[in-house]
Amino acid sequence: MTTARAYFEIYKSLPVSVKSKVFSMIIKEESPLLSEIENSLIDVQQMKKGLKPKRNVKDLIASLRNE
């Protein structure tokens, strides 16, 4: 699956209100969103290769609360 197809599959699953916000951010080319998506994909690839420890949802929530 190509990266564009993966983005589209994720985009399709979003609620309508969020889709419009994401779409406007993409059109405006707001780099924080695009760079965060790219960094997340790199993290997932590294986790699959065993270069980074795998995280579950509890770890993600805990890290978000600490920020």
ZINORCOR-V78486 format. One record per backbone hydrogen bond with DSSP energy under -0.5 kcal/mol. CO is the residue of the C=O (numbers start at 0). NH is the residue of the N-H. Records with the same first field share a line. If there is no record, write none. Layout:
# ZINORCOR-V78486
CO=NH ; NH
This chain:
# ZINORCOR-V78486
1=5
2=6
3=7
4=8
5=9
6=10
7=11
8=12
9=12
10=13
14=18
15=19
16=20
17=21
18=22
19=23
20=24
21=25
22=26
23=27
24=29
25=28
28=30
29=32 ; 33
30=34
31=35
32=36
33=37
34=38
35=39
36=40
37=41
38=42
39=43
40=44
41=45
42=46
43=47
44=48
45=49 ; 50 ; 51
46=49
55=59
56=60
57=61
58=62
59=63
60=64
61=65
62=66
